Amino acid sequence: MRVFVMVGAILGLTGALIGLLLGVTIILNLGDIENALRSVGIEIFPPDVYGLDGLPAELNWGEAIFTTLWAMSMSVLVTLWPAWSAAKMDPVEALRFE
């Protein structure tokens, strides 16, 4: 059971940290990303339709950290049920029908 929970925790930690890194990078460089897309002819939110001259974005570190911790906690939590089920199984019986 410990192996399954640890693998789930490692995957959750990795995913949450990659998500945090990508999210912060995108938010901090949103203006540059919009300008780069406009230069190749891609308009994500046309100003005449949405009435915006750019995407309003503000980085709130408290929310970013909370969301990352929540994602990591949920990954560990949803790993517990399959780990518990796998720990109850007899390995010989489980592999016999694979």
Secondary structure by P-SEA (a helix, b strand, c coil): caaaaaaaaaaaaaaaaaaaaaaaaaaaaaaaaaaaaaaacccccccccccccbbbbbbcaaaaaaaaaaaaaaaaaaaaaaaaaaaacccccccccc
